[in-house]
């Protein structure tokens, strides 16, 4: 997987966060903030970042505990919704993003909900939930998540075995060997204590979602073994006017497994969202 993101910038704060900024754009009124999944990192967006950045100001950042961001080990640093919401706002402020579209993949969708609970939707142009949930409901989660206990283990062999299986479960269309090895390496950068601390957070933002007046795109891989289609349908049904886009033959990572379609749909959504706001 060749590196196709801009150089890493570090946002000073508590904790310090790594982010990647395209800086220039053909039309600076269109801005996008990409928020990755748990165990992932900003480089997972490499299939879409360059394409978006040719036209739109695009920023991605590594969540606390991930990638090149700082990795505090205290569990309480990962439990509070406000901390996650403030983290997103800190990136928006540091980059000077005006009315961005937030794109949240998996746990990144949960972080979007944290942002909405903490800061509200007034300064956003739109939302794209990508294989994410907006409510904790056992019927929304697939068998792939049963691998999580092994991924929290401090025993390295157990942890690696569970993480390898989990990473394969993320895809219906498996990544190349080179991409898989790179993804696995970045997954293993997330300490077991951080993984465990991020688990178990309950979520129910149905009332908040029902009152949203933002453009919302809900993207979902039909063959996702982690977050099931029922979760996406629930989100789309709860948010007035939300559009549901289902990807047949695709798992938990539509932006990787069908990058061309994902790029086209997201670019159109960003353009429409910015014009509508």
Secondary structure, 3 states (H helix, E strand, C coil): CCCCCCCCEEECCCCCEEEEECCCCCCCCCEEEEECCCCCCHHHHHHHHHHHHCCCEEEEECCCCCCCCCCCCCHHHHCCHHHHHHHHHHHHHHHCCCCEEEEEECHHHHHHHHHHHHHCCCCEEEEEEECCCCECCHHHECHHHHHHHHHCCCCHHHHHHHHHHHHHHCCCCCCCHHHHHHHHHHHCCCCHHHHHHHCCCCCECHHHHHCCCCEEEEEEECCCCCECHHHHHHHHHHCCCCEEEEECCCCCCHHHHCHHHHHHHHHHHHHHHHHHC
